[in-house]
Amino acid sequence: MYLFFEIFLIILLIFFCFNFWRRKRIVKKVRSLCIDEKYEILNSLIEPFGYSYVPSQDIFSTHIHAWQRSFGYSALYDKAAVRFKMIFDCLPVYFNYQERTWLIEFWKGQYGLNTGCEIGVYYADRVLDEAERKTALFQCAGDADMPTLSLRLWRNGQPIAQLCARHWWLTAFRMGCFSEPASLSLHACVTFRSPIPAAAFAKGLQEAGFAKEQIFVCSNTVSFTFKNTGSRFHLIGRIRRRVLQWRNRFYCRIYLWVTRPFSLSMDRLLYLYYFLPFAFRRMLRFRKHRSFKQGRTKA
């Protein structure tokens, strides 16, 4: 028995020594790469996940041809988000234009290890009744229908991200940053091709609960600030959210501790890729719409 315990301690000591040496070697390897090399390697690794790195802001965003585009959107995805440790506020804005029901939805909150926000543009093939909106499967906007989206995400009054592009799903995620959704505010601008859809969208914002003085319309551009949804959860829902947020905060701290030799997300992720490949793959799962849809189909 004692011999077995001594052998176990020796093996454990060898394991820690080996990993200490391996960790030092990987840190040296990452530091030896120039910025362009790091950027090229990281983008080649995260592109299959649908994301790209924005070095000027140390954030991640989705690119137009992300694989998620083929799966559309349903309100059921948001209901299933807590299954994947995503705690966020969401604001769906519905409006009718050109014999279709359009949906532009806004999200802000904690996506596992990431603080972030999203703006998604979707449409239905016809005009939907109000009762159908919560169950319909919307398609992602095509290239010809994409508006120009602009977002500015603030956390406790401090800017986190600022992006602007013609897109169907504009996102910004800061890795290793923990936030409560109520501490985030999202200033959004949507620029359409003409004032007609802009007016319809502004009307949809009013139907979603915004007052006229909270919405700014200039020709074909509509802007507003998304702060709190005023959503109310039952007791079990509040407890579940608090537990998940505790876990998210804990994992953010673990991530920052494990990658503590570095400060930028680019260096941290490359370090994880070489040191803990399985952890690197899990880090890139900001959204799991595809997994939920597959699970729903099997059911």
N, C-alpha and C positions, 0 to 999 in steps of 0.2 A: 504494500500500500504506500509506504513512504517512498519507495523507489519510483513508483508510478508518479507520485506528486512531484518529485525532484525532476523527473524527465519532462513532465508537463511544464514546469517552471523554466527549464532550459529551452524548450521549444518556444515558449512564449517570449522569452528574452531574445532569442534569435530572430523571431518574427518582428519584434519592435525595432531591433537593431537594423534589420534588413530594410524595413519601411522608412526608418530615419535616413538611411543612406540613399534609398530610392527617392525620397521626397527632396532631399538636398540636390540630387542630380536633376530632377525635373524642374525645380525652381531655377537652377542655373540655365537649363535649356530654354525655358520661357524667356528669361531675361536676356539671353543672347540673341533673340530674334528682334529684328527691326520692326517698327510700327507697321510698315507696309506688309511685311511677311505675316505678322500677327493678324492683320485685318483680312488678308487673303485667305489664310487658313481657317479663321473663325467663320467667315461668310460661307466658305465651301462646306463647312460642317453643319451650319444651321439652316442653309437654304432648303434642304429637303423637308425641314419642319415648317417652312413657309415664312421664315423670318430673315431679317437682315439687321446688321449692327450699325448704329449711328454714332460714330466715334466722337463727333463734336459735342454730343450731349450724354454719352455713355448710357444709351438706352437701346432697346430693341423695338423693331416695328415690323409689320407684315408687308410683303411685297405684293404687287397686283396679281401675279400669277400663282399665288399660294394655293396649295392643294385644297384648302378649306372652301374655296370658291365653288366647287362642284356639289357641295352638300346643302347649300341654302341655309335657312334659319327658321326656327319655330320657337314660340314662347316656351315650349316645354324644355328647351335647352337651358333656359335661365332657372327653371324650377329644379333641374337636376344639378345645377352648378355646385351646390354644397357637397354633393357626393365627391367632388374633385377638389375640395378645400378652397373653393372660390367664393369669397364673400364680397359682394359688390352691390351698389345701387344701380338700378337700370331705369331708363326713361324711354319707353317706346312712343314714337310719334307717328300716327297714321294720317294719311290724307289721300284723296282721290284725284287722279290726274290722267288724262288721255285714256279713259275707260279702264283704268287699273287702280287698285289700291296699293299705295306705296307705304313703306315703313322705313323710317330712319331712326335707328335706336342708338342710345348713348349709354355707356357703362363707365363706372369708376369704382375702384376698390382694390381689394387684395386678392391676387391670383396666386395662391400658394406662396411661393417665395418672392413674388413680384408685386410691387405697387404699380398700377397702370390704369389706362383708360382706353376706350374704343368708340368708334363711330362706324356703324354699319348701314349700308343702303341696300334695300331689298324691295321686291315687288311681287304682286300676285297677278295671275293671268287675267283677272277680271275684277270688277268692283265687288268687294266683300261686304256682307252685313257685319254690323258691329259684333254680333255674337260669334261670327266665324273667325275673327281676327286672332283670337287667342289659341286657336287650334290649327290654323292653316299653315302649310309649309310654303314659305316665301323663297323666291329665287334671288340670287345675288345679282346686283345691277350689272348690265353689260357695259362694254367699253363706251358705247355711244351715249349711254344714260348716266355715266358717272358724273356727279357734281364735283366741284372743288371743295374739299373739306379742310378745315383748319381747326386745330385744337391747341389749347394751352392748359396744362394741368398744374394746379397749385396744391401744395400740402402745407397746412397751417400758415398760409400766407407766403410761402417760399415756392418759387417756380421749380418744377421737376422736368417738364418736357414742353416743347413747342414744335409742331409740325404742320405743314400745309402741302396738299397734293390733290390732284384729281384721282379719286380712289373709290372703291366700293367698300373698303374696310380699313380705315386708318386707325392705327393703334400706336401706343407708346407704353413700354414696360421698363421699369427700373428694377433690376435684380438685386435681391438682398435688402431691399427697403421695405419696412413694415409700416402699414398705415391702417387706421380705421376709416371706413368709407366716409363717415361724417366729417373727417378732417380734410377731405379732398374737395376741391371745386374745379369744375371743368368749364372753361370758356370756349364755346364752339361757334364756328361760322360755317354756313353752308351757302355756296354760290351756285345758283342754277343757271341754265342757259337763257332763261327769260323770266320776266316778273310774274308770269302766271303760276308756275309751280311754286315760286317763292311765296306768293300770297296764300296758296293752298297749304303749304307747310307751316306758315305762320298761324293760320287758322287751326291746324292740327296741334300746334304748341298750346294754344289757348284751350283747346279741348282736353289737353293733357294736364291742365291746371295752372298754366302761366298767365299772369295778367298782361294786358296790352303794354303797360309801361315797362315790363321786364323783357319785352321782345323788341329788337331793333331791326327795322327793315329799310334797306337802301337799294332801290331798284330790284335787282335779282339776288341780293345777298341778305340772308337772315342770320342774326347773331343773338346769343343769349348766354347766360351763365347757369350751369347745372350744379346746384349745391346739394340740398337734401331732398329726398323723395317724400319724406313724411310717412314712409311705410310703417305699418304696425305688424308685429309678429306675435303669435301666441307664446305662452310661457315656454313651452318645449322648444319652439323655434328660436327664441332668444338665447336659451341655454345652449342649444346646439351651435349657434353662431359664435357665442363666446368661447366655447370649448375649441372650436376650429380656429378661431383667431389666436387663442393661446398657443395652439400647435403651430400655426403659421409664424408667430413671433419667435417661438422656440427654434424652429427650423431655419429661420433667417439668421439667428444668432449662431447656430451651428455652421451654416454656410460661410458666414463671415469669419468664424474662428478657423475653420479648416483651410480657407483660402487667405488667411491673414498675411502671408508674405506680400500680397498685392492689394492694390486699391481700386483699379479699374476692372470693370466687368470683363473686358476683353482678356486681360491677363488671368483673372480668376477662372474663367471658363476654360481657357487653354490648359491651365494647370490641372483642373478637374479632368479634362479630356485625357491627359497623359497619366494622371495619378489614379483616378476613379472613373473609368469610362461609363459605368452603369449610372453613376450619379450625374454625369454630364447629360446623358440622354433624358433623364427625368427632369432636369432643369429647364429643358426647352418645351415642356408641355404646358404652355400658357393656357390654351383652350383645348377642350376635348369634345367638341361637337361631334366629331366623327365617331369617337368611341361610344358616345351616348346613342347616336343614331343606329349604330350597328347593334347595340344591346337592345334597343327598342324593336328593331326588325326581328331579332331572334325570338324576342318574347311573343 
